[in-house]
Amino acid sequence: MQDETTDLQRTVVRRIFVVQISLVATILLLLLVGDWFAVKRFGFDFWFAFFAGCMGASISLRTRIGADAGVLREAGRSIVDTLMPILYGAILAGLTYLLFMSGILSGNQGQGLLTTNLFPTFDVDLVDIQTEGVVKAFLGSRPATLPDLGKLLVWCFLAGYSEKFVMGILGTLERRSDEGGGTPG
């Protein structure tokens, strides 16, 4: 039984390692392409946030498989079962990006759900959505400064690492909405 568990753990750790190496390679490739072509608005910030969530989720999964045999068995059933928590981490990081970009959390002049300087602020290019399109407007929104990008990536990593982070925020938004306060912003 111990040998089966050890073999399963090795298999899952190898899968996680391959995912992490792929993430690092993709991030480096994005950095090189962005620098080489001097791309100003390609949505790199969103993709970095997405990959930060993947990395957070993969590290969380690696930690949990060592501590919980049930998580190990579940992640070890197939490669899809190994990748699902990592994909969820990426989706939650993307949602975190949208929460910050929308201003729901920090809002204008501190009118958001929470008031703190720990959240990134965004610089939004006001393009005409009717003529330029939603995608160009979305890609034109980015963290205002380099420290704001750092804050965003840390929060997206945490969103991937701890699913409870984003779920807690969504629960708070839902409670505020149920209380008749509406959504802030």
C-alpha positions in Angstrom: 0.0 0.0 0.0 2.8 2.4 0.9 4.5 1.7 -2.5 1.3 2.5 -4.4 0.9 5.8 -2.5 4.5 6.7 -3.1 4.2 5.9 -6.8 0.9 7.9 -7.1 2.5 10.8 -5.3 5.5 10.8 -7.7 3.2 10.7 -10.7 1.1 13.6 -9.5 4.3 15.6 -8.5 5.7 15.0 -12.0 2.5 16.3 -13.6 2.5 19.4 -11.4 6.2 19.9 -12.3 5.5 19.7 -16.0 2.6 22.3 -15.6 4.9 24.6 -13.7 7.7 24.4 -16.2 5.2 25.0 -19.0 3.9 28.1 -17.1 7.3 29.5 -16.6 8.2 28.9 -20.3 5.0 30.6 -21.4 5.5 33.6 -19.2 9.1 34.0 -20.5 7.8 33.6 -24.1 5.2 36.3 -23.5 7.9 38.6 -22.0 10.2 38.1 -25.0 7.4 38.6 -27.6 6.2 41.7 -25.8 9.7 43.1 -25.6 10.8 42.1 -29.1 7.7 43.6 -30.8 7.3 46.4 -28.3 3.7 45.5 -27.9 1.9 48.1 -25.9 -1.6 46.6 -25.5 -1.7 42.8 -25.9 -3.4 42.0 -22.6 -0.1 40.8 -21.1 -1.3 41.9 -17.6 -4.3 39.7 -17.8 -2.3 36.7 -19.0 0.3 37.2 -16.2 -2.5 37.3 -13.7 -4.0 34.1 -15.2 -0.6 32.4 -15.0 0.0 33.6 -11.5 -3.3 31.9 -10.5 -2.2 28.7 -12.2 1.1 28.8 -10.3 -0.6 29.5 -7.0 -3.0 26.6 -7.6 -0.2 24.2 -8.6 1.8 25.0 -5.5 -1.4 24.6 -3.3 -2.1 21.2 -5.0 1.5 20.1 -4.4 1.2 21.0 -0.7 -2.2 19.4 -0.3 -1.2 16.0 -1.9 1.5 15.6 0.7 -0.8 16.3 3.6 -4.1 14.6 2.5 -4.3 11.1 1.0 -7.8 11.9 -0.3 -6.5 14.8 -2.4 -3.7 12.6 -3.6 -6.1 9.8 -4.7 -8.3 12.4 -6.4 -5.5 14.2 -8.3 -3.9 10.9 -9.2 -6.9 9.3 -11.0 -6.0 11.0 -14.3 -4.1 13.9 -15.8 -7.4 15.8 -16.1 -8.0 15.4 -12.4 -4.6 16.8 -11.7 -5.1 19.8 -14.1 -8.6 20.7 -12.9 -7.6 22.4 -9.6 -4.9 24.3 -11.6 -7.5 25.5 -14.1 -9.9 26.5 -11.3 -7.0 28.6 -9.9 -6.5 30.3 -13.2 -10.2 31.0 -13.6 -10.3 32.5 -10.0 -7.3 34.6 -10.8 -9.0 35.9 -13.9 -12.1 36.7 -11.8 -9.8 38.5 -9.3 -8.4 40.5 -12.2 -11.9 41.5 -13.2 -12.8 42.4 -9.6 -9.9 44.8 -9.4 -10.3 46.2 -12.9 -14.0 46.9 -12.2 -13.3 48.8 -9.0 -15.8 46.6 -7.1 -13.3 45.9 -4.3 -11.6 49.3 -3.9 -13.9 51.5 -6.0 -13.4 55.2 -6.8 -12.3 57.2 -3.8 -12.6 54.2 -1.5 -16.2 53.5 -2.3 -15.7 49.8 -3.0 -16.3 46.8 -0.9 -13.1 47.2 1.0 -10.9 50.3 1.5 -7.2 49.6 1.5 -4.0 50.5 -0.4 -3.2 46.8 -0.8 -5.3 46.6 -3.9 -4.1 47.6 -7.4 -5.5 50.6 -9.2 -6.2 50.4 -12.9 -5.5 52.9 -15.7 -8.4 52.6 -18.1 -8.0 53.8 -21.7 -11.4 55.3 -22.5 -12.0 54.0 -26.0 -15.3 54.1 -27.7 -16.6 50.5 -27.3 -19.0 51.0 -30.2 -16.2 51.8 -32.7 -13.1 50.1 -31.1 -14.8 47.0 -29.6 -15.0 45.5 -26.2 -11.8 43.5 -26.6 -9.7 46.5 -27.3 -11.2 48.3 -24.4 -10.5 45.4 -22.1 -6.9 45.1 -23.3 -6.5 48.8 -22.8 -7.2 48.5 -19.1 -4.2 47.7 -17.0 -2.6 48.3 -13.6 -1.7 52.0 -13.3 1.9 51.5 -12.1 4.5 48.8 -11.8 3.7 48.4 -8.0 0.0 48.0 -8.9 1.0 45.2 -11.3 2.9 43.6 -8.5 -0.1 43.8 -6.2 -2.3 42.4 -8.9 0.0 39.4 -9.5 0.3 38.7 -5.7 -3.5 38.8 -5.3 -4.0 36.5 -8.4 -1.4 34.1 -7.1 -3.3 34.0 -3.7 -6.6 33.6 -5.6 -5.2 30.4 -7.2 -3.6 29.2 -4.0 -6.7 29.7 -1.9 -10.0 29.2 -3.5 -11.6 30.6 -0.3 -10.1 34.0 -1.1 -12.4 34.7 -4.1 -15.3 32.7 -2.8 -15.2 34.8 0.4 -15.3 38.1 -1.6 -18.2 36.8 -3.7 -20.0 35.7 -0.6 -19.5 39.2 0.9 -20.9 40.8 -2.3 -23.9 38.5 -2.3 -24.6 39.3 1.4 -24.4 43.1 0.6 -26.7 42.6 -2.3 -29.2 40.6 -0.2 -29.2 43.3 2.5 -30.3 45.8 -0.1 -27.0 47.7 -0.2 -26.5 46.7 -3.9 -23.0 46.2 -5.3 -20.6 49.0 -4.6 -18.9 51.0 -7.3 
